[in-house]
Amino acid sequence: MSEKDTILEHLQRQGVSRRSFLKFCTLAASSMALPLSSISVIADVLATSARPKVIWLSAQECTGCSETLLRAYDQYPVEKLLLEMISLDYHNTLMAPSGLAAEKSRLDSIAGGGHVVVIDGSVPLKENGAWSVVGGRTILDVIEESVVGAALIIAVGNCAAYGGLPGAFPNPTDAHGIDDLITNLKKITTTAPLVNIPGCPPIPEVLTGVIVNFIISNYQAPAVDGLKRPLAYYGSLVHDNCSRLAHYKLGNFAKSFDDAGARQGFCLLELGCKGTVTHNACTTKKWNNNTSFPMLSGHGCLGCSEPNFWDRKGGFYKSL
């Protein structure tokens, strides 16, 4: 593929019809809650935009965030995102090359700038970062090199956003989230906007939606809250759209996970549900192809999109 190919040209080379292209633009407008009149604008942007170069870097992580990407079902399924909308030039779990060839792919991709850097996992600082090493270099060094000239940085998952499980007490590796390294510790220098997509793991459609919306917004970062989370997905509390909300308002609370109240859909607040203090799209986007979310399936929200959720006093099952 020519590096000068636009997204539309690339789609046409893959046999995508003009009608299918416009259908995709309609879905994109719907995802951003835009009026139908914006469809032609989105189509014009995609018709003239090149596919963005994306590199995915993994620090201290469990690969759960990569697994969640592979389960993106909604308007932007992973095969469309990876093979048509973006150029995923580096991902050490998904890419075919290894060793020096893999690192060459990363260096070639960041040359010239304008790329998107996706990071999952926390970054350790103890022992000069030796707890997370790629190709003989610390992941901090690799990240510092990779964000130079980047157009957007996305911290995927609670670990990359806030430190996550590796950063939980007693934090043996001195693990930190990307925002902390940029804003407070000054370990990473960049002018690129940062978007946090926290969760353990995050909802797959949120990740793919942010990337695609970045493209159709002419490479502009989305509106974010005080924790740099995209408002389109983290602007409401999980509690606000919970299927058990009516029982909460009536004061009906389950006393155990297997009592009659729990089976009738009573609120799980007294069993430790953190939905009243957690911002995420679980109850609107849902999981597994819009099938369910924790409270619908009988378990309380753990608050995994919030900072320090692993260290919350009382643990997961103590009532707020």
C-alpha positions as CSV (number, residue, x, y, z in Angstrom):
1,M,0.0,0.0,0.0
2,S,1.2,3.5,-0.8
3,E,1.8,5.7,2.2
4,K,-0.2,8.3,0.4
5,D,-3.3,6.2,0.1
6,T,-6.3,7.8,1.8
7,I,-8.6,5.7,4.0
8,L,-11.2,5.7,1.2
9,E,-8.7,4.6,-1.4
10,H,-7.5,1.8,0.9
11,L,-11.0,0.7,1.5
12,Q,-11.8,0.7,-2.2
13,R,-8.6,-1.4,-2.8
14,Q,-10.1,-3.9,-0.4
15,G,-13.3,-4.1,-2.3
16,V,-15.4,-1.9,-0.1
17,S,-18.2,-0.3,-2.0
18,R,-19.2,3.4,-1.8
19,R,-22.4,2.3,-0.2
20,S,-20.7,0.4,2.5
21,F,-18.3,3.3,3.0
22,L,-21.3,5.7,3.6
23,K,-22.9,3.2,5.9
24,F,-19.7,3.2,8.0
25,C,-19.8,7.0,8.1
26,T,-23.4,6.8,9.3
27,L,-22.3,4.5,12.2
28,A,-19.5,6.8,13.0
29,A,-21.8,9.8,13.2
30,S,-24.1,7.8,15.5
31,S,-21.2,6.9,17.8
32,M,-20.4,10.6,18.4
33,A,-24.1,11.5,18.7
34,L,-23.9,13.8,15.7
35,P,-26.8,14.7,13.4
36,L,-27.3,13.0,10.1
37,S,-26.2,16.2,8.3
38,S,-22.6,15.4,9.5
39,I,-22.4,12.2,7.5
40,S,-21.2,13.9,4.4
41,V,-18.6,15.9,6.4
42,I,-17.3,12.6,7.9
43,A,-17.2,11.0,4.4
44,D,-15.2,14.0,3.1
45,V,-12.7,13.8,5.9
46,L,-12.1,10.0,5.5
47,A,-11.9,10.4,1.8
48,T,-8.9,12.8,2.1
49,S,-7.2,11.4,5.3
50,A,-4.4,8.9,5.3
51,R,-4.6,5.9,7.6
52,P,-2.9,6.9,10.9
53,K,0.2,5.0,11.9
54,V,-0.4,3.3,15.3
55,I,2.2,1.7,17.6
56,W,1.1,-0.3,20.6
57,L,3.6,-0.5,23.5
58,S,3.2,-2.9,26.5
59,A,4.7,-2.2,29.9
60,Q,3.8,-4.1,33.1
61,E,0.6,-5.7,32.0
62,C,-1.3,-8.9,31.8
63,T,-2.2,-8.6,28.0
64,G,-5.9,-8.2,29.0
65,C,-6.1,-4.9,27.2
66,S,-4.9,-6.5,24.0
67,E,-7.4,-9.3,24.5
68,T,-10.2,-6.7,24.9
69,L,-9.2,-5.1,21.6
70,L,-9.6,-8.5,19.9
71,R,-13.1,-8.6,21.3
72,A,-14.4,-5.3,19.8
73,Y,-17.7,-6.2,18.1
74,D,-19.7,-3.0,17.7
75,Q,-19.5,-0.5,14.9
76,Y,-15.8,-0.8,14.7
77,P,-14.9,-4.6,14.8
78,V,-11.2,-5.3,15.2
79,E,-10.7,-6.6,11.7
80,K,-12.0,-3.3,10.3
81,L,-9.9,-1.2,12.7
82,L,-6.7,-3.1,12.2
83,L,-6.9,-3.9,8.5
84,E,-8.8,-0.9,7.1
85,M,-9.0,2.1,9.3
86,I,-5.5,2.3,10.8
87,S,-2.0,1.0,10.1
88,L,-1.0,-1.0,13.2
89,D,2.7,-1.0,12.6
90,Y,3.9,-2.3,16.0
91,H,2.2,-4.6,18.6
92,N,4.6,-7.1,20.2
93,T,1.7,-9.6,20.8
94,L,0.0,-9.4,17.4
95,M,2.9,-8.6,14.9
96,A,4.7,-11.3,12.9
97,P,8.2,-9.8,13.1
98,S,10.3,-10.2,16.2
99,G,13.6,-9.0,17.6
100,L,15.5,-6.5,15.5
101,A,12.9,-6.7,12.7
102,A,10.1,-5.7,15.2
103,E,12.1,-2.8,16.5
104,K,12.8,-1.6,12.9
105,S,9.0,-1.6,12.4
106,R,8.6,0.7,15.4
107,L,11.4,3.0,14.4
108,D,10.1,3.2,10.8
109,S,6.6,4.0,12.0
110,I,7.6,6.9,14.3
111,A,9.9,8.5,11.7
112,G,8.4,11.7,10.6
113,G,5.9,11.9,13.5
114,G,2.1,12.2,13.3
115,H,1.6,8.7,14.7
116,V,-0.6,7.4,17.5
117,V,1.0,5.7,20.5
118,V,-1.1,3.3,22.5
119,I,0.3,2.2,25.8
120,D,-0.9,-0.6,28.1
121,G,0.6,-1.5,31.5
122,S,2.3,0.6,34.2
123,V,5.8,1.9,33.9
124,P,8.2,0.8,36.7
125,L,10.9,3.2,38.0
126,K,12.6,1.1,40.6
127,E,16.1,-0.2,39.8
128,N,16.2,2.2,36.9
129,G,13.2,0.6,35.2
130,A,14.7,-2.9,35.0
131,W,11.4,-4.5,35.8
132,S,10.1,-3.9,32.3
133,V,12.6,-4.2,29.4
134,V,12.1,-4.4,25.6
135,G,15.0,-5.3,23.4
136,G,17.5,-4.6,26.2
137,R,16.0,-1.2,26.9
138,T,13.6,-0.1,29.6
139,I,10.1,0.5,28.5
140,L,10.4,4.1,29.8
141,D,13.2,4.7,27.3
142,V,11.1,3.1,24.5
143,I,8.1,5.2,25.4
144,E,10.2,8.4,25.6
145,E,11.6,7.7,22.1
146,S,8.2,6.7,20.6
147,V,6.1,9.7,21.7
148,V,8.4,12.2,20.0
149,G,6.3,13.8,17.3
150,A,3.2,11.7,18.2
151,A,-0.2,13.1,17.4
152,L,-2.0,11.3,20.2
153,I,-1.1,9.1,23.2
154,I,-3.7,6.7,24.5
155,A,-3.2,5.0,27.9
156,V,-5.2,1.9,27.8
157,G,-6.4,0.2,31.0
158,N,-6.1,1.0,34.6
159,C,-2.4,0.2,34.8
160,A,-1.4,2.6,32.0
161,A,-3.8,5.3,33.3
162,Y,-3.1,5.2,37.0
163,G,-0.6,2.4,37.8
164,G,-3.2,-0.3,38.3
165,L,-2.4,-3.6,40.0
166,P,1.4,-3.3,39.7
167,G,1.1,0.1,41.5
168,A,-1.1,-1.3,44.3
169,F,0.3,-1.4,47.8
170,P,3.1,-1.9,48.5
171,N,4.0,-1.1,44.8
172,P,7.3,-3.1,44.8
173,T,8.4,-1.9,41.4
174,D,7.5,1.8,41.9
175,A,5.0,1.6,39.1
176,H,3.3,4.7,37.6
177,G,0.7,5.6,35.1
178,I,1.5,7.5,31.9
179,D,-0.1,10.8,33.0
180,D,1.8,10.8,36.3
181,L,5.1,10.3,34.4
182,I,4.3,13.2,32.0
183,T,2.6,15.7,34.3
184,N,4.1,15.2,37.8
185,L,7.3,13.3,37.5
186,K,8.4,14.8,34.2
187,K,9.9,11.5,33.1
188,I,8.3,11.7,29.7
189,T,8.4,14.8,27.6
190,T,5.8,15.3,24.9
191,T,3.4,17.8,23.4
192,A,0.9,15.2,22.2
193,P,-2.5,15.1,24.0
194,L,-3.0,12.2,26.3
195,V,-6.3,10.3,26.5
196,N,-6.9,7.8,29.3
197,I,-9.1,4.8,28.7
198,P,-9.1,3.1,32.1
199,G,-10.7,-0.2,33.1
200,C,-9.5,-3.6,34.0
201,P,-9.8,-4.2,31.1
202,P,-11.5,-1.3,29.3
203,I,-14.5,-1.8,27.2
204,P,-13.3,-2.8,23.7
205,E,-15.6,-0.5,21.7
206,V,-14.5,2.4,23.8
207,L,-10.9,1.9,22.7
208,T,-11.7,1.4,19.0
209,G,-14.3,4.2,19.1
210,V,-11.7,6.7,20.4
211,I,-9.3,5.8,17.6
212,V,-11.9,6.0,14.9
213,N,-13.4,9.2,16.3
214,F,-9.9,10.7,16.3
215,I,-9.6,10.0,12.6
216,I,-13.0,11.4,11.6
217,S,-12.4,14.5,13.9
218,N,-9.5,15.4,11.7
219,Y,-6.9,14.2,14.2
220,Q,-8.3,16.1,17.2
221,A,-8.3,14.6,20.6
222,P,-11.8,14.1,22.2
223,A,-13.2,16.1,25.0
224,V,-12.0,14.7,28.3
225,D,-12.8,14.9,32.0
226,G,-10.4,15.9,34.8
227,L,-8.8,12.4,34.7
228,K,-8.3,12.8,30.9
229,R,-11.0,10.2,30.1
230,P,-13.2,10.8,27.0
231,L,-16.5,12.3,28.1
232,A,-18.4,10.4,25.5
233,Y,-17.8,7.2,27.4
234,Y,-16.8,8.3,31.0
235,G,-19.1,11.3,31.4
236,S,-21.8,9.4,33.4
237,L,-21.7,7.2,36.4
238,V,-22.2,3.5,36.0
239,H,-25.0,3.8,38.6
240,D,-27.0,6.2,36.4
241,N,-28.0,3.6,33.8
242,C,-27.9,0.5,36.0
243,S,-30.7,-2.1,35.6
244,R,-31.1,-2.2,39.4
245,L,-31.5,1.6,39.7
246,A,-35.2,1.4,40.4
247,H,-34.6,-0.8,43.4
248,Y,-32.0,1.6,44.6
249,K,-34.5,4.4,44.6
250,L,-37.0,2.2,46.4
251,G,-34.5,1.3,49.1
252,N,-34.4,-2.4,48.1
253,F,-30.9,-3.8,48.8
254,A,-29.7,-7.4,48.5
255,K,-28.1,-8.7,51.7
256,S,-26.1,-11.5,50.1
257,F,-25.4,-12.5,46.5
258,D,-27.7,-15.5,46.7
259,D,-30.7,-14.2,48.6
260,A,-34.2,-13.6,47.3
261,G,-33.5,-9.9,46.8
262,A,-30.4,-10.4,44.7
263,R,-32.4,-12.8,42.5
264,Q,-35.1,-10.2,42.1
265,G,-32.7,-7.6,40.9
266,F,-32.3,-5.6,44.2
267,C,-29.5,-3.1,44.4
268,L,-26.1,-4.5,45.3
269,L,-24.8,-1.4,47.0
270,E,-24.6,-3.1,50.4
271,L,-22.5,-5.9,48.9
272,G,-19.8,-3.5,47.8
273,C,-21.0,-2.2,44.4
274,K,-19.0,0.9,43.4
275,G,-21.3,2.0,40.6
276,T,-22.3,5.1,42.4
277,V,-18.7,6.5,42.3
278,T,-17.5,5.0,39.0
279,H,-17.5,6.7,35.6
280,N,-17.7,4.2,32.8
281,A,-19.9,3.0,29.9
282,C,-20.5,-0.5,31.2
283,T,-24.2,-0.1,31.6
284,T,-24.7,1.6,28.2
285,K,-22.1,0.0,25.9
286,K,-22.2,-3.3,27.9
287,W,-19.8,-6.2,27.3
288,N,-19.6,-9.2,24.9
289,N,-21.4,-7.7,21.9
290,N,-23.8,-5.6,24.1
291,T,-24.9,-8.7,26.1
292,S,-24.4,-7.8,29.7
293,F,-22.5,-6.0,32.5
294,P,-21.6,-7.0,36.1
295,M,-24.8,-5.8,37.9
296,L,-27.0,-7.3,35.2
297,S,-25.3,-10.6,35.7
298,G,-25.5,-10.4,39.5
299,H,-22.2,-8.9,40.6
300,G,-21.4,-5.4,41.8
301,C,-19.2,-2.9,40.1
302,L,-15.6,-3.0,41.2
303,G,-14.9,0.6,40.1
304,C,-12.0,-0.5,37.8
305,S,-12.0,2.7,35.8
306,E,-11.2,4.8,38.9
307,P,-7.7,5.5,40.4
308,N,-6.5,3.2,43.2
309,F,-9.4,0.8,42.9
310,W,-7.2,-2.0,44.0
311,D,-6.4,-0.2,47.3
312,R,-9.9,1.0,48.1
313,K,-10.4,0.8,51.9
314,G,-12.5,-2.3,52.8
315,G,-11.8,-4.1,49.5
316,F,-14.3,-4.9,46.8
317,Y,-17.1,-6.2,49.0
318,K,-17.5,-3.6,51.7
319,S,-20.4,-1.2,51.3
320,L,-19.6,2.4,50.6
